[in-house]
Amino acid sequence: MKRIVVGLLAVAMAGSSFASLPALIPIPRELKLTGGTVAFAATNSPKVEVVASIPPEGYELSITKDGVTIRHSDDAGLFYAKQTLAQLRADATERVPPGKGPAPSGPIALPCLEIKDSPAFHWRGVHLGETQRLYGKGTIKRMLDLMARYKFNVFHWHFTDVKGWRIDFPEYPNLARKSALPGLCSNEQALFYSKEDVADILAYAKERHITVVPELDFPGHSRGITTAYPDFACPVKAKKRPDVLCVGNPETLKFAERAIDWVCETFPSEVIHIGGDECPRHFWEKCPRCREFMKQHGMKSTKEIQPWFTRHLAEYIAKKGRKAIGWDDIVTEHGNVAKALDASVLPDRESVMVMGYRCRSVILASLAANMGYKVVQSPSKYTYFDYRQGIADDPFKYFGRSVTPLETAYKFDPYEDVKPEARANVIGGQCCNWTLYTLTYRDLEWKMWPRAFATAEILWTNPEPNKRDFAEFSARAAEHRRRLIREHINCAPMK
């Protein structure tokens, strides 16, 4: 039996039926080609066995002359095994020369192999911001289907921000009806999801073993809220309505708590995202209510307001049996310095997790991991897919001038800047699109694929950075790109 190395792992191969590896994304953690093939039709059912010792979400897939066997310990593992089997069928179909062999609907010659596979990270996510524009259930379901195929398991749904609030919150009806507009404050028809829409999306995601994590963006990025309910803004003169909540108004705090109640009633996710990024403090400095709030709580600076607000929301969420997560701003300083907040104002490590996006001298979520927080990594230079792709003749518009080509996306290392003893604090990562310039679902697909192939493989297989073979990965990614195009997915060129 000959062994070849493909950059990620050594693969054992026997015989000469298959001269190359099957095009699988993510590549399994252990794969052994044992030689020969077996006919397997779409109508066939694999033999399924439950094995308690297999890790959560993991599976074993055995293809021999006697047929196909799947071993798993939970429903997610069985689901992911079937995704791999579907990819093997698609790959085998591609290898049949035109006019020869069975039709795609008939038996396919699958390679005999042994796979032992399980995820490296628990959180394997895709973030979608829908506050700039609403894409609709069809687009989200289309995205969830592809996420499931490539073993993503978290849909981070960012539906509140500067430009609006996209889900109907009956207790505060103006949120959706006055702020969820194509153009904020316009007279056009409001665009938002109903309670029934959300329930439909949640059920669809659950069937695909995807958790929907909702984000309530507090206390900054709140112009959608302050437009709908002006009293939640600081009473100061400004050219635009303040993009931050007035924490000095007791009614604002009540609103935030009721919004958390509503989200917990609506979404089954154990984790609730509370935002916390890019919060402007200058409105608080001018606000008489916020100055009085600071006096009551013995605060010396407006820098202490957001940490207080974060701690309060995290404790409130914890009492409901959930856990808060926020952007890295909730534990690190604003600006270009990679520095933690003063220890006296930091939120409790047991009640809050950190999602990172900023890259200064280090990745700031890595700084949080080293501080003892559980973190989800989404550093912008590797995972922001509203950045340019570096491809020629690109017809779409992107955010800023940053460039994240496929090769850069494949360099993402969730453990970058994390101390060895703190690696257990990294629970996963995700890719992101904020959609400021992502106008349609065709635009969204173009920016996500093929770059999301890289994120999927890193979060599932976690290949060691110094052993990754981008050329080998690219060959597999190119085949999957061709498949998506045949399914009318608007997948961008490789380069």
C-alpha positions as CSV (number, residue, x, y, z in Angstrom):
1,M,0.0,0.0,0.0
2,K,1.5,3.3,-1.1
3,R,1.2,6.5,0.9
4,I,1.0,10.0,-0.6
5,V,0.9,13.4,1.1
6,V,-1.6,16.0,0.0
7,G,-0.5,18.8,2.4
8,L,-3.2,18.1,5.0
9,L,-2.6,14.5,5.8
10,A,-1.0,11.3,4.6
11,V,-3.4,9.2,2.6
12,A,-3.0,5.5,2.1
13,M,-3.7,4.2,-1.4
14,A,-3.9,0.7,-2.8
15,G,-4.3,-0.5,-6.4
16,S,-4.7,1.7,-9.4
17,S,-8.4,2.3,-9.8
18,F,-8.2,5.9,-8.5
19,A,-5.1,7.8,-9.5
20,S,-6.0,10.8,-7.4
21,L,-7.9,11.7,-4.3
22,P,-11.7,12.3,-4.4
23,A,-12.5,16.0,-4.4
24,L,-13.9,16.4,-0.8
25,I,-14.3,19.7,1.0
26,P,-13.6,19.7,3.8
27,I,-11.0,17.0,3.5
28,P,-11.6,14.3,6.1
29,R,-9.2,14.2,9.1
30,E,-8.4,10.5,8.3
31,L,-8.8,9.0,4.8
32,K,-7.5,5.7,3.5
33,L,-8.1,4.5,0.0
34,T,-8.1,0.7,0.1
35,G,-8.3,0.0,-3.6
36,G,-11.1,-1.0,-6.0
37,T,-14.6,0.3,-6.4
38,V,-18.2,-0.7,-5.5
39,A,-21.4,0.1,-7.4
40,F,-23.7,2.3,-5.3
41,A,-27.0,3.8,-6.5
42,A,-28.7,6.9,-5.2
43,T,-31.6,4.6,-4.2
44,N,-29.3,2.4,-2.0
45,S,-29.3,3.0,1.7
46,P,-26.0,2.7,3.6
47,K,-25.8,0.4,6.6
48,V,-25.9,2.6,9.7
49,E,-24.4,1.7,13.1
50,V,-24.4,3.8,16.4
51,V,-21.0,3.8,18.1
52,A,-21.0,5.8,21.3
53,S,-17.2,6.3,21.3
54,I,-17.3,8.4,18.1
55,P,-16.9,12.2,19.0
56,P,-19.9,14.5,18.7
57,E,-20.7,15.4,15.1
58,G,-18.1,12.8,14.0
59,Y,-18.6,9.7,11.8
60,E,-16.8,6.8,10.2
61,L,-17.5,5.9,6.6
62,S,-16.5,2.6,5.3
63,I,-16.9,1.7,1.6
64,T,-16.0,-1.9,0.7
65,K,-16.9,-4.5,-1.9
66,D,-19.8,-5.4,0.4
67,G,-21.3,-1.9,0.4
68,V,-21.3,1.3,2.4
69,T,-21.4,1.5,6.2
70,I,-21.8,4.7,8.3
71,R,-21.0,4.7,12.1
72,H,-21.9,7.7,14.2
73,S,-22.8,8.6,17.8
74,D,-25.3,11.4,17.2
75,D,-27.7,12.6,14.5
76,A,-25.3,15.4,13.4
77,G,-22.6,12.8,12.7
78,L,-24.9,10.8,10.6
79,F,-25.9,13.9,8.7
80,Y,-22.3,14.9,8.0
81,A,-21.5,11.3,6.9
82,K,-24.2,11.6,4.3
83,Q,-22.8,14.9,3.1
84,T,-19.5,13.3,2.5
85,L,-21.1,10.3,0.8
86,A,-23.0,12.8,-1.5
87,Q,-19.7,14.5,-2.4
88,L,-18.2,11.1,-3.2
89,R,-21.1,10.3,-5.5
90,A,-20.7,13.6,-7.2
91,D,-17.0,13.1,-7.6
92,A,-17.4,9.6,-9.0
93,T,-20.0,10.9,-11.5
94,E,-17.5,13.5,-12.7
95,R,-15.0,10.7,-13.4
96,V,-17.3,8.9,-15.8
97,P,-16.3,9.9,-19.4
98,P,-19.2,11.2,-21.5
99,G,-21.1,8.4,-23.2
100,K,-19.6,5.7,-21.1
101,G,-20.6,4.1,-17.8
102,P,-24.0,4.5,-16.0
103,A,-26.2,7.5,-16.2
104,P,-25.9,9.8,-13.2
105,S,-29.2,8.4,-11.8
106,G,-27.9,4.8,-12.0
107,P,-25.2,3.0,-9.9
108,I,-21.9,4.9,-9.5
109,A,-18.6,3.3,-8.9
110,L,-17.5,4.6,-5.5
111,P,-13.9,4.1,-4.4
112,C,-13.3,1.7,-1.6
113,L,-12.1,3.6,1.4
114,E,-12.1,4.2,5.1
115,I,-12.8,7.6,6.6
116,K,-12.7,8.6,10.3
117,D,-13.8,12.2,10.6
118,S,-14.8,14.7,13.3
119,P,-14.7,18.5,13.5
120,A,-11.8,20.4,15.0
121,F,-14.1,23.2,16.2
122,H,-17.6,23.3,17.6
123,W,-18.4,26.7,16.1
124,R,-18.2,26.7,12.3
125,G,-20.1,29.7,11.2
126,V,-21.3,32.1,8.5
127,H,-22.3,35.6,9.4
128,L,-24.9,37.5,7.3
129,G,-25.8,41.2,7.9
130,E,-29.3,41.9,6.7
131,T,-29.6,45.4,8.1
132,Q,-28.4,47.0,4.9
133,R,-30.9,45.1,2.8
134,L,-33.2,42.1,3.2
135,Y,-32.5,39.1,1.0
136,G,-35.6,37.0,1.8
137,K,-36.3,33.4,3.0
138,G,-35.3,31.9,-0.4
139,T,-31.8,33.3,-0.3
140,I,-31.3,32.3,3.3
141,K,-32.5,28.8,2.7
142,R,-30.2,28.5,-0.4
143,M,-27.3,29.6,1.9
144,L,-28.3,27.1,4.6
145,D,-28.3,24.3,2.1
146,L,-24.7,25.1,1.0
147,M,-23.6,25.6,4.6
148,A,-24.8,22.2,5.5
149,R,-23.1,20.6,2.5
150,Y,-19.8,22.0,3.7
151,K,-20.4,21.2,7.3
152,F,-20.9,24.7,8.7
153,N,-23.2,24.6,11.7
154,V,-23.8,28.2,12.9
155,F,-25.8,30.9,11.0
156,H,-25.0,34.2,12.7
157,W,-28.0,36.3,11.8
158,H,-27.2,40.0,12.2
159,F,-30.6,41.7,11.8
160,T,-30.2,44.9,13.8
161,D,-27.8,47.7,13.0
162,V,-27.5,51.3,11.7
163,K,-29.8,50.8,8.7
164,G,-32.7,49.0,10.4
165,W,-34.3,46.2,12.4
166,R,-35.3,43.4,10.1
167,I,-37.5,41.1,12.3
168,D,-40.9,42.0,13.7
169,F,-40.8,42.6,17.4
170,P,-44.5,43.0,18.3
171,E,-44.0,44.8,21.6
172,Y,-42.1,47.6,19.7
173,P,-43.7,47.6,16.2
174,N,-42.0,50.7,15.0
175,L,-38.7,48.9,15.0
176,A,-39.5,47.0,11.8
177,R,-42.1,49.4,10.3
178,K,-40.1,52.6,10.6
179,S,-36.5,51.5,10.5
180,A,-36.5,48.4,8.2
181,L,-36.7,50.4,5.0
182,P,-34.8,50.2,1.7
183,G,-33.7,53.8,2.5
184,L,-33.8,54.7,6.2
185,C,-36.7,57.1,7.0
186,S,-38.0,56.9,3.4
187,N,-41.7,56.4,2.6
188,E,-41.0,53.1,0.8
189,Q,-42.6,49.9,2.0
190,A,-40.9,48.4,5.1
191,L,-39.0,45.1,4.5
192,F,-38.8,42.7,7.5
193,Y,-39.3,39.1,8.5
194,S,-42.5,38.1,10.3
195,K,-42.7,35.7,13.2
196,E,-43.8,33.0,10.8
197,D,-40.9,33.7,8.5
198,V,-38.4,33.3,11.4
199,A,-40.0,30.1,12.6
200,D,-39.8,28.7,9.0
201,I,-36.1,29.6,8.8
202,L,-35.3,28.2,12.2
203,A,-37.0,24.9,11.3
204,Y,-35.2,24.7,8.0
205,A,-31.8,25.3,9.8
206,K,-32.5,22.7,12.5
207,E,-33.1,20.1,9.9
208,R,-29.6,20.8,8.6
209,H,-28.0,20.8,12.1
210,I,-27.4,24.5,11.9
211,T,-27.9,26.8,14.9
212,V,-29.2,30.3,14.2
213,V,-27.4,32.8,16.5
214,P,-29.3,36.1,16.6
215,E,-27.5,39.4,17.1
216,L,-28.9,42.4,18.9
217,D,-26.4,45.2,18.2
218,F,-26.1,47.2,21.5
219,P,-25.3,50.0,22.5
220,G,-23.8,51.3,19.3
221,H,-24.9,50.8,15.7
222,S,-28.4,51.7,16.9
223,R,-29.7,54.4,14.6
224,G,-32.4,52.0,13.4
225,I,-33.6,51.8,17.0
226,T,-33.3,55.6,17.7
227,T,-35.1,56.3,14.5
228,A,-38.1,54.2,15.5
229,Y,-38.0,55.3,19.1
230,P,-36.3,58.7,19.4
231,D,-36.4,58.8,23.2
232,F,-33.9,55.9,23.3
233,A,-31.3,58.4,21.9
234,C,-29.4,60.9,23.9
235,P,-31.1,64.3,23.8
236,V,-28.3,66.2,22.1
237,K,-28.1,68.2,18.9
238,A,-26.6,66.4,16.0
239,K,-26.7,66.4,12.2
240,K,-27.9,62.8,12.3
241,R,-29.9,60.9,14.8
242,P,-27.4,59.4,17.4
243,D,-26.1,56.0,16.5
244,V,-25.9,54.9,20.1
245,L,-28.5,54.1,22.8
246,C,-28.9,56.5,25.7
247,V,-27.9,54.3,28.6
248,G,-28.9,57.1,31.0
249,N,-32.5,56.6,30.1
250,P,-34.1,53.9,32.3
251,E,-36.6,53.1,29.5
252,T,-33.6,52.2,27.2
253,L,-32.4,49.6,29.6
254,K,-36.0,48.2,29.9
255,F,-36.1,48.0,26.1
256,A,-32.8,46.1,25.9
257,E,-34.0,43.6,28.5
258,R,-37.3,43.1,26.7
259,A,-35.5,42.7,23.4
260,I,-33.4,39.9,25.1
261,D,-36.6,38.3,26.4
262,W,-38.1,38.4,23.0
263,V,-35.0,36.9,21.3
264,C,-34.8,34.1,23.9
265,E,-38.5,33.4,23.4
266,T,-38.0,33.3,19.6
267,F,-34.6,31.7,19.1
268,P,-33.5,28.4,20.8
269,S,-29.8,29.2,20.5
270,E,-27.9,28.9,23.7
271,V,-25.8,31.9,22.7
272,I,-27.2,35.4,22.2
273,H,-25.0,38.0,20.4
274,I,-25.2,41.5,22.0
275,G,-23.0,43.4,19.5
276,G,-20.8,45.9,21.3
277,D,-18.6,47.0,18.4
278,E,-17.6,50.5,17.3
279,C,-19.6,52.3,20.0
280,P,-19.4,56.2,19.8
281,R,-19.0,57.8,23.2
282,H,-19.2,61.5,22.3
283,F,-23.0,61.6,22.6
284,W,-22.8,60.3,26.1
285,E,-20.3,63.0,27.0
286,K,-22.9,65.7,26.0
287,C,-26.0,63.9,27.4
288,P,-27.3,65.1,30.7
289,R,-29.0,61.8,31.4
290,C,-25.8,59.8,30.8
291,R,-23.8,62.2,33.0
292,E,-26.3,61.7,35.8
293,F,-26.1,57.9,35.2
294,M,-22.3,58.1,35.5
295,K,-22.6,60.1,38.8
296,Q,-25.0,57.5,40.2
297,H,-22.6,54.6,39.5
298,G,-19.4,56.4,40.5
299,M,-18.0,56.5,37.0
300,K,-15.1,58.8,36.2
301,S,-15.3,58.5,32.4
302,T,-17.7,57.6,29.6
303,K,-15.3,54.7,28.9
304,E,-16.9,52.9,31.8
305,I,-20.5,53.1,30.4
306,Q,-20.2,50.4,27.8
307,P,-18.5,47.9,30.0
308,W,-21.3,48.4,32.6
309,F,-23.9,47.9,29.9
310,T,-22.1,44.7,28.7
311,R,-21.9,43.3,32.2
312,H,-25.6,44.0,32.9
313,L,-26.8,42.4,29.6
314,A,-24.5,39.4,30.1
315,E,-25.8,38.8,33.6
316,Y,-29.4,39.2,32.5
317,I,-28.8,36.7,29.7
318,A,-27.1,34.3,32.1
319,K,-30.2,34.3,34.4
320,K,-32.2,33.1,31.4
321,G,-30.0,30.1,31.0
322,R,-28.2,31.5,27.9
323,K,-24.8,32.9,27.3
324,A,-23.8,36.3,25.8
325,I,-21.2,36.8,23.1
326,G,-20.0,40.2,21.8
327,W,-17.5,41.6,19.4
328,D,-13.9,42.0,20.8
329,D,-14.6,45.7,21.6
330,I,-16.3,44.5,24.8
331,V,-13.0,43.4,26.4
332,T,-10.4,45.5,24.5
333,E,-9.6,49.2,24.0
334,H,-10.9,51.2,21.0
335,G,-8.4,52.4,18.5
336,N,-5.2,50.9,17.1
337,V,-3.7,49.6,20.3
338,A,-4.0,45.9,21.2
339,K,-4.8,46.4,24.8
340,A,-7.3,44.9,27.3
341,L,-9.8,47.0,29.2
342,D,-9.0,47.7,32.8
343,A,-9.6,44.6,34.9
344,S,-12.1,46.5,37.1
345,V,-14.5,46.9,34.2
346,L,-14.1,43.6,32.3
347,P,-17.1,41.3,32.0
348,D,-17.1,37.9,33.8
349,R,-15.4,35.2,31.8
350,E,-18.1,32.7,32.7
351,S,-21.0,34.9,31.5
352,V,-19.7,36.2,28.2
353,M,-17.7,35.0,25.1
354,V,-15.8,37.1,22.6
355,M,-16.1,37.2,18.8
356,G,-13.1,38.8,17.2
357,Y,-12.8,40.8,14.0
358,R,-10.1,43.4,14.6
359,C,-6.4,42.8,13.7
360,R,-4.0,45.3,15.2
361,S,-0.5,44.2,16.2
362,V,-2.3,40.9,17.1
363,I,-5.7,39.5,16.4
364,L,-7.7,40.9,19.3
365,A,-9.9,37.8,19.8
366,S,-6.6,36.0,20.4
367,L,-5.8,38.6,23.1
368,A,-9.2,37.8,24.6
369,A,-8.4,34.0,24.5
370,N,-5.1,34.6,26.2
371,M,-7.1,36.5,28.9
372,G,-9.2,33.4,29.5
373,Y,-12.4,34.2,27.4
374,K,-13.9,31.6,25.1
375,V,-13.6,33.1,21.6
376,V,-14.9,32.7,18.1
377,Q,-12.4,33.9,15.5
378,S,-13.4,36.0,12.5
379,P,-10.4,38.2,11.8
380,S,-11.2,40.6,9.0
381,K,-8.1,40.0,7.0
382,Y,-8.9,36.3,6.5
383,T,-12.7,36.0,6.8
384,Y,-14.4,39.2,5.6
385,F,-15.9,38.2,2.3
386,D,-17.2,41.7,1.5
387,Y,-13.5,42.6,0.9
388,R,-12.2,42.4,-2.6
389,Q,-11.2,39.0,-4.1
390,G,-8.3,40.1,-6.2
391,I,-9.8,38.6,-9.4
392,A,-9.8,40.2,-12.8
393,D,-12.9,41.7,-14.4
394,D,-14.9,41.6,-11.1
395,P,-18.3,43.3,-11.8
396,F,-19.3,43.7,-8.1
397,K,-18.6,46.5,-5.6
398,Y,-16.8,45.8,-2.4
399,F,-16.3,47.4,1.0
400,G,-13.1,49.5,1.3
401,R,-9.8,48.6,-0.4
402,S,-8.8,45.5,1.6
403,V,-8.2,42.4,-0.5
404,T,-8.9,38.8,0.7
405,P,-8.2,36.4,-2.2
406,L,-8.9,32.7,-1.9
407,E,-5.3,32.0,-1.0
408,T,-5.4,34.5,1.9
409,A,-8.7,32.9,3.1
410,Y,-6.9,29.6,3.2
411,K,-4.2,31.0,5.5
412,F,-6.7,31.6,8.3
413,D,-5.3,30.1,11.5
414,P,-7.8,30.2,14.4
415,Y,-4.8,29.8,16.8
416,E,-2.8,32.7,15.4
417,D,-1.4,34.8,18.3
418,V,-3.0,32.4,20.8
419,K,-0.7,31.0,23.5
420,P,-0.5,27.2,23.5
421,E,-2.0,27.0,27.0
422,A,-5.0,29.1,25.8
423,R,-5.9,27.2,22.7
424,A,-8.7,25.4,24.4
425,N,-10.4,28.8,24.6
426,V,-10.8,29.0,20.8
427,I,-14.2,27.3,20.1
428,G,-14.3,28.1,16.4
429,G,-14.6,30.8,13.8
430,Q,-16.7,32.1,10.9
431,C,-16.7,34.0,7.7
432,C,-18.6,37.3,7.4
433,N,-20.4,39.5,4.9
434,W,-21.8,42.8,6.2
435,T,-23.6,43.5,2.9
436,L,-23.1,47.2,2.7
437,Y,-22.3,46.8,-1.0
438,T,-23.8,43.3,-1.4
439,L,-26.9,44.2,-3.3
440,T,-28.5,40.9,-4.4
441,Y,-28.3,37.2,-3.7
442,R,-26.2,36.8,-6.9
443,D,-23.7,39.3,-5.4
444,L,-23.8,37.4,-2.1
445,E,-23.0,34.1,-3.7
446,W,-20.2,35.5,-5.8
447,K,-18.5,36.9,-2.7
448,M,-19.0,33.8,-0.5
449,W,-17.9,31.1,-2.9
450,P,-15.3,29.8,-3.5
451,R,-13.7,31.6,-0.4
452,A,-16.0,29.8,2.0
453,F,-14.6,26.5,0.9
454,A,-11.4,27.6,2.7
455,T,-13.2,28.6,5.9
456,A,-15.1,25.3,5.9
457,E,-12.0,23.2,5.6
458,I,-10.1,25.1,8.3
459,L,-12.9,25.0,10.8
460,W,-13.6,21.3,10.3
461,T,-10.2,19.8,9.5
462,N,-7.9,22.5,11.0
463,P,-4.9,21.6,8.8
464,E,-1.6,22.8,10.3
465,P,-0.7,26.1,8.7
466,N,2.8,25.0,7.7
467,K,1.5,21.8,6.1
468,R,-1.3,23.3,3.9
469,D,-0.9,22.8,0.2
470,F,-2.8,25.6,-1.5
471,A,-2.3,24.1,-5.0
472,E,-3.8,20.8,-3.8
473,F,-6.7,22.5,-2.1
474,S,-7.3,24.7,-5.2
475,A,-7.7,21.6,-7.3
476,R,-10.5,20.3,-5.1
477,A,-12.0,23.8,-4.8
478,A,-12.1,24.2,-8.6
479,E,-14.1,21.0,-8.9
480,H,-16.6,22.1,-6.3
481,R,-16.9,25.5,-8.0
482,R,-17.8,23.7,-11.2
483,R,-20.5,21.8,-9.4
484,L,-22.0,25.0,-7.8
485,I,-22.1,26.7,-11.2
486,R,-24.0,23.7,-12.7
487,E,-26.5,24.3,-9.8
488,H,-26.8,28.0,-10.9
489,I,-24.9,29.2,-7.8
490,N,-23.1,32.4,-8.8
491,C,-19.6,31.3,-7.8
492,A,-16.7,33.6,-8.5
493,P,-13.5,32.5,-10.4
494,M,-10.7,31.0,-8.5
495,K,-8.4,33.9,-9.3
